[in-house]
Amino acid sequence: LWFTGLSGAGKSTLAAAVEDALVAAGHHTYLLDGDRVRQGLNADLGFGELDRRENLRRIGEVARTLAAAGLIVLVACIAPSAADRARTRDAGFDVHLTKPV
């Protein structure tokens, strides 16, 4: 499940709540938070259009790998462009937009 929205929209909070419910129900999950991924795996990327696209591509690849290992993967990250969200959907991810609270 891919949660996206503007900064402060509640993506991470919502994804964490969903993850807690899934874990409580006995499911194996992993939450990829965009901010944390940017500090580690994607620390070499900036915030220009190409780097943002690469950031999402890398997150998608990690999510796909974890899902292939049997985990329910929740991704919470900013994807400001409609084209990026469409690419994510086309790659087989469910994209759930969150509104600012």
Beta strands, then each sheet from edge to edge (+ up, - down):
strand 1: 2-4
strand 2: 29-33
strand 3: 72-76
strand 4: 95-97
sheet 1: 2+ 3+ 1+ 4+
end
